[in-house]
Amino acid sequence: MTISRLTVDKLGVKLYDRVSAVLAELIANCYDADAESVIVTAPMDTLLAEKKGGTIKDKGLEIVVEDDGCGMSPEEVNPFYLRVGAERRADPKRGDVSRKFKRKVMGRKGVGKLAPFGVCKIVEIISAGGPVVDGVDAKGRSAKGHRVAHFTLEMEKIQQDTDSDYQPPPGPLDGTVQKRSGTKVILRDFNHRRVPDMPELSRQLAARFGVQSSNWQITLRDSNKKPSQKGYMTVVGDLDVDTMPASLLRLEDPKPKKGIVLGPINLPDGKPHDKLRAGFEHEGKAYPVTGWIGYAKVPYKDEEKTSQLHFTGLMERLLEVGTILLVGAMLRIEPVFTYGGQTLLIAGALIFLIRPIATWISTIGDNLRPTTRLLFGWFGIRGVGSLYYLTYALSEGIPDEIASPLSWITFFTVTLSVIIHGISATPLMNWYEKRFGQENRLEPETLEEEVDREADMDR
């Protein structure tokens, strides 16, 4: 096994720095291996390592991902698992669908195996696969079963500066046989990362893998709790959503034996809708959909993603503020007198004519009141987009006699826009809220009325 330091750093540490993202990659491998059941055991809502004085101290915890898929035999480990960057879809021995259930594989470039190194330093793999053969089991007794591949990957040794291939040390189960195929991945020696709580992790995984089905189920177990304790285990997809009264629609199962290829849609009162069915038909084939739809009382937020988006948005605003301050520091008196007239003409046309007219024309046909359309046309040009376009134009090598006036006119226009729109934004929005806020908060139609209206539109 040969992996460059840069590969592990970019495709492991940098790309997968959240526990939920790492687990998603490992579960995707289970899906591609035709697993019907995946069990994730982890210390939920727990920091995996302590950080004191800049030093990270591992707490001796483990995360285990175990499946009942086709697994790998020792002969399959080297050409497939330990080969980084292999394109499975182009491999005639594996292809782009799984062996048993013919699933479209989720793995792409064979780098998901590096994902755990984004949160830990040691990965132990125990996998049993291939045909059933004669051998010895873990206790040294003669047995029939699938051959076991058992080895450990250590990040520090993989990244050693050497020309020789990395040889993962085999574990005590390597070469033995076990009755059932499947793979167990054990993560140890963690970085300073937190495992989400069970409801949060379940939602994050459900967003990618969906709910359970007849041949697919993800189970989460909290290693901080005993099996007898509440909250020890949950199945991904079993989401406890508090819905608003009279908002639940249930998409029921079809009954092919009775000639019902698409099930009914039951309204909140329990009665089936007389026009809609749970699914659709295309070219003579039925595609049923089951589940439920409703309005949640509380909106769902992925706290990890929300915090990341908040940080990204904050950095964008800081960069914009920094850019505007830089523009302000660059302004000088001489160019103001030189290009003042041209700037007032161009800025006035952009702010008071071009943008409002363009916005008015672009919103023709939209269900917006005239005041709203005028407000859309007023709020512009401020921001740093104009500066980006100016930078691009300058990088393309426009003549100096054009570059100088173009730059100063752009700087002054942005500055005037920041002042004018910045001063007027709050008063105008306050006035708009007082004038039209109540109208914008009209009670929506009932769910039954909305469903009937959509059905009539479809007809």
N, C-alpha and C positions, 0 to 999 in steps of 0.2 A: 504494500500500500504506500503510494507516494503522494503526498499532499503538500503543496507549498505553504509557507507561513502566510503569504498574502491571501491564499484561497481560504484558509480557515478563518482568518481575520475578517475578510470582507463578506464571506458567505455564511459564516457562523456567528461570530461575535457581533458584528455590526448589523447584519440583516435580521437576526432573531434575538432581540434583547428583552423580550417579555416571555414569561412562563406560558401564558395562554397561546402565544404564537408558536412556541416550541412544541407544545402538546398538540396543536393543530397539525403540524407537520408530521409528527409521529403517528397520529391517528390516520392521516391521509395514507401513510405507508400501510397501515393495517387494512384500510379500505381496499387499496390496490392488491393486497394479498388475499382478498376474498374472505376476510374475517366477518363472522356474523355477530360476534360479541367482542367488545373492547372494554377493558376495565382499567381505569386510571385511579391509582391510589396516591394521594398526596396530602401533605399537611395544609389544609385549607386556611386561607386568611392568615398566613404566617410568613415572616421574613425567613428566608432560607439561610442567611448568614448575617453575622453581626459586623458592624463597621465602627471601629473605634480608632480615633487618631490617624485616619487614613489607612488603617490596616483592616483587611477583611478576614474575619475568623469564621470558618465553617462550623455549623452546629451539629454535624453528623446526621442530617436528615436525608431522606430518600424520596424520589418520585419514581413510581413504577407504572409502566404502560404494558399491559399484557393482552394478547389477542389469541383467537383460535383459528387464524388463517392458515394458508398453505405452508408458511414458514420457509426456512432455508436449511439445506443439508450442508455439511462442511465443504462439499464439492462446489456448491453454488455461491458460497460466501465470497471467494476471491474474484471470480469473473463478474459478479453482479454487485454485491453490497460494498465491497472494498474498492470498487472502481468508481472514483468520483467523476462526475460530469458526463456519465454515459447516457445517451439518449435512448430511453427504453422504447419509444415508439418506432425507432428505426432498427431495433433488434428483432430479427425474425424469430428468435427463440422465445421472446416475451410479447412483443407487439404492444398495441395501444389499448387492449382490453384484457381484463383479468381472466384467469383460467376457468374458473367454475361458474361465476355469475355473469361473466361477460360485461363487467362494469367498465366504463370509460375511465382509464387510470387518471388519478389526480396528480401524481408526480410528473415532473417535467424533465429537468436536466440532471437528475441524480445527485442533487446537492442537499436535499432535505435531511440526509443523514448527518450533516454537519450542524444542523440547527441546534441540537442540545448544547454545543459549545458556546452558544450565546448566553447561557445561564449557568453552566457547570463545566467542570474540568475532566470528569471521569464518566464514561458511558460503558456499561456492561450489557452485553447482548447474549441471550440464550435463545436459540431458535432450533426448532425441530421440523424437518421437511423431507421431501423426496419420497420414494417408495418405501413400503414396509419391508424391513430386512431382519435377518437374525443378528443378534448382538447381545450386549449386556446392558442392564439398566444402571441407574445411579448407585445402586447398592451392590453392583458387581454380579448380579444374578443373570442367568441366561434369559433372554426375552426377545420378543418380536416388537418392532416399532419403527418409528422414524428416526433417522440419525440426527444427533444433536450437534450444533455448532455453538461453542461457548468461548467467548473471547472478550477482552476489555480494551477500549480505546482511551488513551490518555492524551489530553491536549498538549501538555508540555513536551511529551516525547514525539508526538506527531510533528511539532514545530521545530524540532532540533535541526540545527544547520548541518545537514549531512547529505551526501549523495546516495547513500544506501536506502533501500526501501524500508518503510516502517512495517515491522512484524508485530501485530498485536499478540500479546501473550495469551495462550489458550487457558481456559478455566478447567476445573476438575470434571465437568460434565461433557467436555468436548469428546466426540467420538462414541458416546453412549447412545442408547436408544430410549425413546419414550413413546407411550401408546398414542398420544394425540399430537397432531401437528400444531404449530403456533409459535409465536415469538414473544419474548419478555425483554423489555428494555428498562434498565435501572440507571437512574441519574444520581450522581453523588458529587461531593466537593463543589458546593455552589458559590456563585457570585452573590453580591448583595442584591437579591431580587425577592419579590413578594409573590406568593401564590394568591390569586383572587379568592374571595369567599365562594362557597359552592354555588349559590344562585347566580352570581356574576359569571363564574366560569362556565356554568351550564348554558347560560344565554349566549356567551361568546362562541362556544362550540356549536350550539344549535344554529347560529347564524350561518355557519359554513357547511355543516353536515346534515342539517335538517333534523326532523324528529325520527323516532325509532320506526322500524318497519319489520316485516316478517323475517328478514335476513340481515338486519343491521340494527345494532343497539350499542350505545355508549353509556357505560355506568361509571359514576364518580363515587369514590370512597374517601372519606376524611380520616387520615391516619392519626389525627389528634384525638379521635373519639373511638369508643368501643362499639362493636356491632350492635349492642343492645341500646345504645344512646340514640336519642332523636337527632336527625340530621347527619347520621353516619353515611348514608348512601342516597343517591338520587340517580335517575335515568335522564340523560340529556333529551330534552324535548318535553319533559313533564314540567312545563312552566306554570307557576302559580300566578296568574294574572287576574287582578281585581278589575272586573269590567263594570261599565256603567249600566244602570238598570235599563231593561228593555232594549238592549243593543246587541244581543247575541244572536248570530246566525249560525246554524249548524249544517254543514255539508255532509250528508249522510252517505253511507256505503251503497253502491249499486247492488242489484240482485239479479245477476245474469240468468240464473236458473228460472226466474220468473219473467224473463224478458225485459227486465229493467236494467239497461246498460248504463244509465246515469241516475244516480240517486237524487232524492229531493233536497231542497233547501228549506229547512225548518225555520220559521220566523221566531222571534222572542216569545210569542205566545204558545209555541209548540206545534202550530199548524203549518203544513207544507205550503210553500208558495205555488200558486197555480200556473205560473208562467216560466219561472226559472228552474234550471236543473244544475246539479253539482258537477260541472265539467262541460265538455264540448265534443262535438263530432266533426271529423275532417276526413273527407274522401272515404266515407263509409265506415270509418273506425271511430270507436268511442274512446274518449280520454277522461275518465272520471277523476274528480278531485274530492278528497275528504278532509275534514277538519272543522275549524270554526273561525268565524270572523266577528270581531266586536270592538267597541271603543273602550280602551283602557282608562281607568280613572286617573292613573298617574303615568306620565310619559316615561319610557325607558331610556336610560342613558348608560352607555358604556363608559364607566368612570375613567378607565385607563385612556381610552381614545379621547374622551372629553378633555382630560388634563393635557394630553399631547396637542390637541387642537387649540386649546387655550394658550399653551406655551408658544405654538407656532404663530397664532394670531398676534400675541403680544410682541414677538420678535419682529413680525412684519410691520406693526405700528411703530415700534422703536426705530426700525430702519427708515421708515417713511419720515418720521420726525427728524431723524438725523440728516436725511437728504435735504429736507426743507431748510433745516438750520444751515446746512452747507451752502445752499442756494442763497440764503439771506446774507451769509458772510461774504459771498462772492460779489454781491451787488455793489456798484460804485456810482458816484455822482455823474461822472463824465458820460457814461453810456445812457444814463437817464435823459440827459439833455439831447444826446445824439439821436437816440431811437425812441424818445418819449412819445412823439406824435404818432409814429407808426404803431407803437405798442398799444396806445389808447384806441386807435382805429381797429386794429386786429382783435384785441381783447374785447372791446365793446361789441364787435360783430359776433365773436364766438359766444360770449356770455349772454347777450341780450337778443340775438337774432338766430344765428346758425343752429345752436343746440336746441333752443326751445322749438323752432320750426321743425327741425329734424325729428325731435321726440314726438311732436304733435302728429306728424305724418306717419311715423312708425306705429303709433297707437290707434290709428283709425281702425274702427271695427272692434276694438276691445271694449269690454263692458266696464268702462271707467268714466267717472264724472269729469267734466271739463277742468275743475279745480285740481283734481289729482294729476291730470295730464300736464297742466301748467307747472305743478310742483315738480314732476319728473323732469321737465325741461329746464327748470331753474337750477337744480342741484347737479353740477358738473364742475368744472373742468379740474378742480383742485385734486391733488394727489400727485404722484410722481410718474404716471404713465407717459405724460408728455416728455419728461426728461429721458425716459428709456428710448422713446422714438428718436429724440434728438441725438442721443448717444449712438444709436444705430446709423443714423444719417451721417454723422461725423466719421464713423468708422468706415463708411463706404467711400470716403475720400472726396467730399464735395469741395468746390473751390473755396479759397480763403475769403474772397470777397463776398461769398454767400454765407459761409460758416459763421463769421463774426456777428452780423446783424441777426441771423437766424437764432443763434444762441442767446443773445441778449433779449430779443423779443420773447423767446420762449420763457426765459427766467422771469421776466417782468410779468408776463401773462399768468404764469403759475402763481406768482406772488400776489397779484391783484385778485385772482380767483380765491386763494386761501383767505385773504382778508374779507372780501365781499361775502363769499359763501359761508365762511366761518362765523361771521357776525350774524348773518341772517338765519342760519340753520335752526338754532334753538327757538327763537321767537316764532318762526313760521311753523315749525312742527308742533309747538304748544298751541298755536291758533288752530291748526288743522285738527288736532286731537279734540279740542273743545268743540269745534264746529261739526265734525263728522264722526268723532269717536263712537258715540252712542249708536249711530246708524250702522257702523261696521261690526257692532256686537249684537246684531239681531239673532234671535233664537233660530237654529237650523231646523229644517223640516225633520219630521220623525223618520226613523230608519225604514219603516214600512213604506212611507211616501217616497223616500229616496230610491228604494229598491224598485217600486212600481214605476217610477219615472224612468229609471235606467232601462228597465225591461221594455217599456213603451218605445224608448229611443232606439233600442236594438231592433225592434220589430219594424 
